[in-house]
Each structure stands twice: as C-alpha cells, then as structure tokens.
Amino acid sequence: MAEITELWKKRCADHFRLQLRYWNLIGKNSGIMFVLYVMVVAGGFYYNRWLDGLPENFPGGLLITFIFLLFAVRAPIRTFIARADLVFLLPIEARLGGYFRRSRIYSFLMQSFLLFVVWVLCMPLFFQTVDARPGAYLIVMTVVLIVKWWNIDCRWREQSIDDLVPLKVLRTGLSFIFLYSILNQLPLAVPAACLAAMIFASFFLFRYQAEKGLLKWDRVLEMENRQAMHFLRFANLFTDVPRLKQQVKARRFIGRLFPVRAFDQEHVYDQLFVKTFLRANDYFGIYIRLTGIGMLVCFFIRNGYYTAFVVAAAVYLTGLQVLDLWRHPLPQALAGMYPISEAVRRRRFIRFLFVLLAGQSVLISLAGAAAAGSVTAFLLFLAAGLLVSGLFAFGYTGRRLAKENQ
Amino acid sequence: MNPVLSVEHLSGGYSRRHPVLHDLNFEMKAGELVGLVGLNGAGKSTTIKHILGLLDPFEGVIRVNGQTIREDKLAYRQRLAYVPEMPELYEQMTLEEHLQLTAMAYRLDRRTFEERSKYLLNLFHMEKKRHWFPNLFSKGMRQKVMIMCAFLIRPDLYIVDEPFVGLDPIGIQSLLDLMEEMKDQGAAILMSTHILSTAEQYCDKFIILHDGQIAIQGTLKEIKRRFGRGEASLHDIYVAVARGETEWLR
C-alpha cells in the first residue's frame, strides 16, 4: 500500500518538475508575462465598458451558469499512469483505490483553482445583474465546487462503464439545473431537489454500474495522455518539446500539389524536404504563422518604405526556423544508404530553403504594398525580401553546411 | 570473375581497444545465399555494419564486386541493398513514397519502377496500403516495407538482417521465394538469422560466428563432415559450437 502511495507522490512530483521547467522556459524567452499583463489591463478596460452598456434585463445569471457549466462538467482526471502500467499495475488493480482517489483529489484541486479564477472574473457581472451581496456570491463558489467534485467522481465511475452517452447527458443536465437554480436564486426547493437527484444518481447509477464493470485502462490512459499533450502542445508554442517532434500530419490535399515530377536522383531530396516540411514537426505551421504575422504587421503598421525592414526581418526569422529541417532525422537504412552524394543533398536543401523564403517574400510584400498602395513599394519590399532570402540560403546556410561537412 | 563480396582479414568493432571482430575471411559468389548465424553478441550485426560501410575496419578489406567503399562510395552503395533488423521508415512518408524515393535514388526508370512495385505490393499483400503512413503499420508491415524497398532495386548484393521475426507466414514465404528468384538472377544474399530450420532449408552456405570469429564456414555438407556426425542438424552443430564443444575455435 505504502509503495503505491509513494509511486503516486513521485509521479506527481515528476510532473510538477516537468511543468515547472517548461514554465520557466516560457516565462523567460517568450514575453508571455508582458502579453498577459497587457491582456489583463486591456481586458479589464473593455470588460468595464461592456458592463456599463448592459441593458436592464440582461440574463447575467444564465450567462454565468453556462460559463461555470463549461468549466465544471469537463472533468478529466490526471492519473499519471503510463502505457507500461497496463502491464505492471494491472495485477494489483484491486489495490489501486487509494492511488486513484489521490488522482481525483488532485484533479479536483487543480480544476478548482481554474474555477476560482473564473469565479473572480464573473464577480462584477454577478454583482451587477444578479445580486449585489457578497454572501450570495460566496454561496455560488461553494455550489460550483460541489458540482465540480460530483462531476469528477462521476467521471471516474464512467471509466468502468460502457454506455456513456446517457450518463453524460444526465451529468450535464443535473449540473446545469443545480447551477442555474442557485445563480438565478430560484426557490430553495429546486436546488435541494436537484442535489438529492445528484446524490441518488451518484450512488444508484454511476457507482452501481461501475461496480458491475471493469476499469477500462485504455480509456484512462488516453485521458491522461490527452491532458499531458494539451500542456505540451501549449508549451510547444514557445519552445521545442522533444516529445512532440514525432508527430506527423498527413495534409493530403496540399501534399498532392507536390507529386514526383522528375524521376531522378536530384529530385529525391526535393521530395524528402517538401514532404517533411509539410508533414513533420509542424515546420509548415511555423512557416504559415510567421508569414501570416508578417503580412498582418506590414498591412496594419504602416511604416512607409521602412516596411522593407519588416519584410527582411520576417524572412530572416523564418529562415532560422526552417533551417531545423536540415537536421530532421532520416532513417539510416534508407536515406543513409542512398547512392547520392552529400553535395547533392546540400544543394537541393539550399535551393528549397531559398524557394520557401522567396515565396514568403512575395506574400508579405503584397500585404505591405496593399497598405502602401503603390507598385514601387511592392518592388522595394520584394527586393528586400529576396535579398535576405538569397543571402540567408546561399550565403549563410551554404557556408554553414559546407563547414559542417568538413 | 570477382566474387560479389569479399571480406579479407577483417578486424573491427566500435573501439580499437576492444575489437568485436577478429580476422574474418569469407567470400560470396553470385547466386549464393549465405546464412550468417551466431549467438546474440557474436558479431553478426557488427559484420553487417562493416559491410555497409557504417563502420571503418581496423584491419582488412571489404570489397563489393572488387571495389572498396573508399574507392567509390556511391558505386559501392549502388550495388547493395539492406534490410535492417529493426525497420526504420520515414514516418512522414507514405508507403508509395518510400518506394518512389528508393527507385529514384537508385536510378530506376519509371516503367521499371511501376512494374516492380506492383509485383512487390501484390506479393506482400500491401497494394491497398499504398497511401498509408507508417504509424498505421505493425512491426511486420514495417518489415515488409523495408523488404520491398530493398528488392525493388535488384542490386548485386543483398544484406538481410534477421528478416523473419514479426513477419506473418505468407510474408516469410514471399520473402523466401523472392530471395530464390533474385539468386537465380545472379544476386548474392547475406542473411543473418536465428531461425535455423529455415536457414538450413534455403541457404547454400553458412558462416557460424562465435565471439567475433568464424568458427566454421561452408556448405551444410562440408560442415557436417567436419563435425563428424552426418545426421546432426545445423541446430545441433550451432549449439555445440556455442557451448565450446568443438575444436574449431583454437
């Protein structure tokens, strides 16, 4: 028993350590704190203005009900289990009650924190449209927490039940009635009856059915992985997450635009680079995002001819990101064995990089020229973009790869 | 005529202070299927890595069609195909693209490619999976992709490392048939394996490797004669070698 508790604690600690490391990176090199600060200040300002303009009969209670419902009914449970547990922990499943109870409590605390933030954000709206007494809003928090715990508990029972749709509907419905009756201050009998129904459902539906079924380990694992992925994908916006590197997206439609045209050695690496760029590691996503941002900046922030520098900077930054493609691991047994010289590979990569950057230059220059409204501006921006593309691909990258080869 | 593969006095491994292979000598002629057998850690994979040119010999020379890899790397590579023990695929490429890239890299023309790939896809029952990505493939299917890529190019020399594990019975039979066919067309095949009963049935010659040395090599008949018991199977001989019951190693 004690070992299992230890196992949970260790995994939880590991989880925190990992998260902390990523948060550290995110905080350090992304300027996210600044963005958050701006969002809080600007958001507060507009929120206030919006509140002031609300009509007399605005259904604030209903809106807050839906907001809480959204955050309370979604109740994933962090179990910290791994694929190997399906082999190693399966034999002691009967003794894992405490392990999973800890997981439920942990999930409850984490999600309650988020609910608390939502609660604070909804406070002005509540005071203005429902009830101005602080006591009334405190009751709301209590009720929200009850709903959250009930949902987490039911969600856990659902992990042993096969037919989930009616149960999920019931769970959402009861949560809604309970929250709505409190937030709109219906007569006490309504929430009381609803609470009774929730307790009844808990024991005679969820627990009763769960005891008849077996724990669906695959589903629990999937729930865990999905949550872990959420965070990693978020962190990946700011920094490289090695575990996400493996992901491949098919992108069939756009892939079809680049079929094998010439059947010869020179084009082996063209194909490899294009398809890897489109499908692996989200190189393509980064390229599109940077191009989009570049276009927006050039269009909205009108600097006249100075926009040329923005174009140049966007192309340079994109080049740095796409350069990673060169180091994308390729299987030794295939690419490593091809009778094609390293020089061909280098040459095709540099060419590919140039085409990508030149294409981006055209797009961003068009956006900038649309704002400036002149052909001269377009030509100037394009020249700047192409110059940087050429220097980056043939100059910088070319020299770097040649040096690497020695 | 030059042997397709000749290994002379090969010593090698990962570190000069602890060589894994000691003075290996063998030759393979066109149309020969040679079984490379030995315990885990006997040096089979290291031998293969040396032949592929992934490791540099400490001593000795390896020639494919009379040429070393140092003389002409691309020509050397062009002449051999490799099926690794653990399939490694491009995760971002479909099965069809794997075949296309291989064909392009080894300078097949489009017609030949279409013909051969159709034949191979059919043989391994993969024609419906042409546009699939490897993440949907089982270990056996991945293995089939590697085999198809290797047999698409029809080189002079095939290096096949433990190909049977994970393959379904039809896959195994198709591979064996394919190897027979390539042999008949004059290719040499070096195959490392632990599945001795199959090896015994199909291989023309054997190299029994133990502790980085060749314990014995030759046809099954020759090996049996040296072993002294005509009714012994390859399995019996191999176990005897591994347990040190023969006089062959020193």
HADDOCK unambig.tbl for C-alpha pairs under 7 A between the chains (distance, minus, plus):
assign (segid A and resid 248 and name CA) (segid B and resid 91 and name CA) 6.97 0.50 0.50
assign (segid A and resid 248 and name CA) (segid B and resid 92 and name CA) 5.78 0.50 0.50
assign (segid A and resid 263 and name CA) (segid B and resid 104 and name CA) 5.55 0.50 0.50
assign (segid A and resid 263 and name CA) (segid B and resid 109 and name CA) 6.90 0.50 0.50
assign (segid A and resid 263 and name CA) (segid B and resid 110 and name CA) 6.66 0.50 0.50
assign (segid A and resid 264 and name CA) (segid B and resid 104 and name CA) 4.92 0.50 0.50
assign (segid A and resid 264 and name CA) (segid B and resid 105 and name CA) 6.89 0.50 0.50
assign (segid A and resid 264 and name CA) (segid B and resid 107 and name CA) 6.10 0.50 0.50
assign (segid A and resid 265 and name CA) (segid B and resid 104 and name CA) 5.36 0.50 0.50
assign (segid A and resid 265 and name CA) (segid B and resid 105 and name CA) 4.92 0.50 0.50
assign (segid A and resid 265 and name CA) (segid B and resid 107 and name CA) 6.51 0.50 0.50
assign (segid A and resid 268 and name CA) (segid B and resid 101 and name CA) 5.70 0.50 0.50
assign (segid A and resid 268 and name CA) (segid B and resid 104 and name CA) 6.17 0.50 0.50
assign (segid A and resid 268 and name CA) (segid B and resid 105 and name CA) 6.17 0.50 0.50
assign (segid A and resid 275 and name CA) (segid B and resid 92 and name CA) 7.00 0.50 0.50
assign (segid A and resid 276 and name CA) (segid B and resid 92 and name CA) 6.03 0.50 0.50
assign (segid A and resid 279 and name CA) (segid B and resid 92 and name CA) 5.94 0.50 0.50
assign (segid A and resid 280 and name CA) (segid B and resid 92 and name CA) 5.92 0.50 0.50
assign (segid A and resid 330 and name CA) (segid B and resid 90 and name CA) 6.56 0.50 0.50
assign (segid A and resid 331 and name CA) (segid B and resid 88 and name CA) 5.54 0.50 0.50
assign (segid A and resid 331 and name CA) (segid B and resid 89 and name CA) 6.01 0.50 0.50
assign (segid A and resid 331 and name CA) (segid B and resid 90 and name CA) 6.41 0.50 0.50
assign (segid A and resid 333 and name CA) (segid B and resid 82 and name CA) 6.80 0.50 0.50
assign (segid A and resid 333 and name CA) (segid B and resid 84 and name CA) 6.62 0.50 0.50
assign (segid A and resid 333 and name CA) (segid B and resid 88 and name CA) 6.49 0.50 0.50
assign (segid A and resid 337 and name CA) (segid B and resid 77 and name CA) 6.44 0.50 0.50
assign (segid A and resid 338 and name CA) (segid B and resid 77 and name CA) 6.71 0.50 0.50
assign (segid A and resid 338 and name CA) (segid B and resid 105 and name CA) 5.89 0.50 0.50
assign (segid A and resid 339 and name CA) (segid B and resid 74 and name CA) 4.55 0.50 0.50
assign (segid A and resid 339 and name CA) (segid B and resid 75 and name CA) 6.94 0.50 0.50
assign (segid A and resid 339 and name CA) (segid B and resid 77 and name CA) 5.13 0.50 0.50
assign (segid A and resid 339 and name CA) (segid B and resid 78 and name CA) 5.26 0.50 0.50
assign (segid A and resid 339 and name CA) (segid B and resid 105 and name CA) 6.60 0.50 0.50
assign (segid A and resid 339 and name CA) (segid B and resid 106 and name CA) 6.73 0.50 0.50
assign (segid A and resid 340 and name CA) (segid B and resid 74 and name CA) 6.34 0.50 0.50
assign (segid A and resid 340 and name CA) (segid B and resid 105 and name CA) 6.78 0.50 0.50
assign (segid A and resid 341 and name CA) (segid B and resid 74 and name CA) 6.97 0.50 0.50
